[in-house]
Amino acid sequence: MGRGARETRLARGLARDTDFAGKEDLWRRWMREVSAHRIVVGTDNGASIRVTGLERGFLLGPDYAPQPSFLSWTGDVLLDPSTPTAVIWHRN
């Protein structure tokens, strides 16, 4: 990340996914990439995680209802102790 860039980390919650509410044009300009992270909770047992897709990325409208999806990705990324992070989507 370059000087002055901001990083926001999202994590899947137990009850529901994390979501954003805001102006769509601002978020589309601000979001440069999406990355996947292998996060260890407790003792690291060396498990790996395979990421094969992001089906939809959307913003919430003024009424907090999901807007149409503007982001999707398919691929194959393996996260493990030696490679715990990978960028899976770049803004064009």
Secondary structure, DSSP 8 states (H G I E B T S, - for coil): --TT---------SSS----BS-HHHHHHH--EEEEE----SS-----EEEEEEEEE--B-TTS-B----EEEEEEEEEBTTB-EEEEEE--
